[in-house]
């Protein structure tokens, strides 16, 4: 099983979250590649069993760099069907659009036919941070990674 974590990070918070998620997956003995989105080509997505994407929040949606990857991935429409997907986000303030950013990424994954899992206890749609990555965000990144690894094993 191989998982891709790809992210865009300007201020470093989203990258820090990506690294926490990678650590959590590695503790679960899951092979993980961690790559900035500018190092991922759409065809790269085909080789992974699971794809996790993180973005800062810009006007309530994901960064243009993330959207561009998914726009180019249309060439492989239908070929990501059944793969496990997940998303995470960072924002500058409470109510800054974290959830809508995560949902914008998940929406693109769902259109590809990917499988996503919510969380009844933690951050429901995917881990989020507000400003600095605090203890709450760290815990949710680790929880997300553990749950993602368990779900990936079942798929």
C-alpha angles and dihedrals in degrees: 000000000000126000129195121210110191125176147167116221129174101167099030101249096103090047090051090052090049090053092050091051090049091052090051092050092047090053086056088053093247119149106238136185116201112199136163109242092248088065094054124087119198092246089057089069090068095068096057129086091206135021126201119186128191131192140169114244116261115178091334097306139077125286117276090246091062092045090050092057091052092044089056091044089070085090086072097043109159094015094093090054112137096012116131116251136189140169142201136185147191129210138180097241147011109280089020095131103272095140094046090049092053090046091050089058094043090050090059090047092050091051087056088054094251122154119240130186126211125209122234093197112028129039097332100219100027138310118304135184130199112211111320116022100258132188092274092054091045091053091048092049091053092044090049091051093050093049092044091053092049093048092046090055090054095050 
